[in-house]
Amino acid sequence: MDALEHVAFRAGRALARRRGVRPALHPHGVVLKGRLVVPDHERRWGVPWLDRPGTYGVTARWSRAAGLPRPFPDGLGLALRIEDVDGPGRALELLLTSSGHGRVTRHVPLPRTSATAGPYSTLLSYVVGDGRGVVAAFPVPGSARVPADPVVVGAAPASRALEFDLGLGAAGGWWPLARLRLLREASPGRYAFDPYLNSLPDFRPGERLAAVRVAAYAGSRVGRTAPRPS
């Protein structure tokens, strides 16, 4: 590790130790189950699971980033674990943050008061087969406005699935990837989503600041397993 990576590791560890078993960021959230549906695209990405129609199980965690009291706006997170995309037991995990959709704002976290008022993006670029760009989840047109409250978000799929269109923001605009449907609330459990540990060779985060973020995630994992300070 270089000096910057050490700082990131220590910061992630310290924050996680203060939170205890809760993550350093996004401490308040809800776990949802659903599925990801990949249609038959005209474009071929060179990614086997994207280049053929298919349906995959999904575990998602929606959360408020800083845990600010409601009704204050907060950064919102949508963490996804897509099961068996590269064969049995080979999952892909993504961390998405409430953001804009423009060429600049897709890289900028934006606080919101509604869970369905705008997109969530990876902020940093991904390598997706022969493409490169930000991965984002857009609420489908006509989505009901759901307040940014874990209790309300968890209850929402009981009346109507929460649906998002996944796309890649690359040269030429947004390219469709799949449809995400969140169908029900799940047991809370302990989930540690890690987009670096659980990526795929042909669907992975880009190199920019990757080492620093890996160090921060590693520190957070260590901090959550350490005794909580008095």
N, C-alpha and C positions, 0 to 999 in steps of 0.2 A: 504493500500500500504506500502511496505517496502522501504528502502532508494533507492535501485536500480530502483524500479518501479517509484518512484517520479522523479528521474533523467530522466528516459525514457519519462515520461509524459510531464515534463517541456521542454525537448529537442524537442519532437514532436510538442508541442504547439507553441514554439518560432519559429521553422522553418516554420510552416504553417502560422503563423501571418505575417512573412516577405514575404511569397509568396502571401498572400491574398487568393483568391479563389482557387489558384492552389495548388496541393498537395506539401508537404514539399520536397519529392523526386519525381522523374519522372514527372517534370513539363511540358515537351514537348512531346506530343503524339497524337495519332489518335484513334478514336473509330471505330470499325468494327462490323458488324453483320454476323452471320453464324449459323452453327449447329454442334452438336456433335452426331456422329453416333456410337452406341454401337452394336458390332456384337454378334453373338452367340458363347460365349467362351466355351472351354472345361473345363477350371477351373471355379469353383464357389467360389465367395468371401464371400458370406453371406451378400451381399449388394444388395437389391432388384433391383435397377435400373441398376446395372452392370451385374446382373445374368440373364437378359433377353434382347433380341434385342430391340432397341428403338432409337428414334431420338429426340433431345432436342434443343430448340433455345438457342443461345449463344450471349451475348454481350461481346466484348473483347476490351481492351484498350492496344495498343502497345505504348511503350514510351522509351525515353532515360533517364537514371537514374539521372545523374548529370546535364543534359542539356549542356554538353560541346559542343563547336562549331564543326560543321562538317568541314573537314573529320576526326577529331580525334576519336579514338575508345571510346566507352562509355559502361557502363553497360546498358543492355537492359531489359525491363520489358514486361511481357505479363500477364495482369490481365484478368481473365475469370469469367463471371457470367453465370452459366448453369441453365436454367429456369426449374422449375416444376419437378426436379428429384425425389423429395420425396412427390409428389402430388402437386396440384394446389397452386401456390404461395410459394412453398418451394424450394428456390434456393440454389445452392452451389457456393461459390466464392473461387477462387484460385489466389494466387499471385506467378508468376513464374519469375525467373531471369536468364539471360544468364549465362550458367555454362558449366562445362565439363560433361562427362558421366561415368567416372571411379568411383571406390569405394570411392575415396577421393575427386576428382574434382567435382563430382555431388553436393557436399556441398559448393563449392567455386564459388562466382560470378566472371565472366570473361568478360572483355570489348571486344566489337567486332565492326567491321565496316559494317557488313552485318546482316540483320534481319533474314536471312535463312541459316547462316553458321554453326549452331550448336544448341544444345538443350537449353531449358529453364527449370529450375527445382525449386521446392519449397525450396531447400537448406536444410531445416530441415525435419525430418521424419514425415510422416502421418500414422495414423491408418486407414487402409482400410479393413473393415470386420475382417477377421482372419489373415490379413497380415499387415506388417509394413515396410515402406520404403519411399524413396523420390519419389514424383510424378513429372514427367517430360514430356515435349512436344518436340518431335523430328521432324524437317522438313522431309517430306517424301522423299525417294530417288528420285533424278532427279529434285528436286525443283530448280527453277531459282534463281540466286543470286540477292537479293533485297537489295540495300544500306540501311543502318540504318538511314533513313531520314523519318520523319512522313509523309511528302507530298508524297514521293515515295511509302511508305508502303500503304498509303490510296488509291493510284491509282492502285496499283498492281492487286487487285482482278478483276478489269474491264477486264483484258485480261486473267487471270488465277487465280483460287482460291488459296489462301494460305492454304496449308494443313500440318497438324502435326499429328503424332501418339502419343497419350498419353499412358504412361506406368508407372509401379511402379518398382523402383529399389530396390529389396529386395534380401534376401538370394537366391543364385542360378542364379542371373542375372536380366534381365529386363522382366517384365510380361506385355503383352499388355492389355490395358483397353478400348480405344476408338479411333476414328478418328475425329479430329477437322478440319472443313472446314470453312474458313473465306471468305465470298462471296462478301461483298460490304462495302464501307465506310458509316458511319452513321453520324447523326448530333452530334456535339461535346458534348453538354450538360454538366452536372455536375455529375460525377460518383465517389463514394467513396467505393471502393471494400474493404471488410473486411473479411478475411478468418476465423476469430474467431467468429465474430458476425453471419456470414452466413456459418456455417458448419453443418454437420449432425452427429448424434450419431455414425453412422457406417462409416463415412468418415470425419475425423477431424484431425487437427494438433496434433502432439504429445505434451507431457508435457514440453519438454526441452525448457527453456526460454520463455514459452508461456505467463506467467504473465507479463514479461518485454515487449514483443511485443504488448500484449493487451493494456498496459499502453501507449505505444508510439502511437498506433492507436487512442486511446481515446484522447490523447493530441492533435494529428493532427486534429481530428474532431472539438475539441473546438477551436483551433487556427484559423481554416478556417472560423468559424462563428463569431469570434471576430473582432472589428474594426481594420483596418490595421494601424500599427504605422506610424507616419510621418517620 
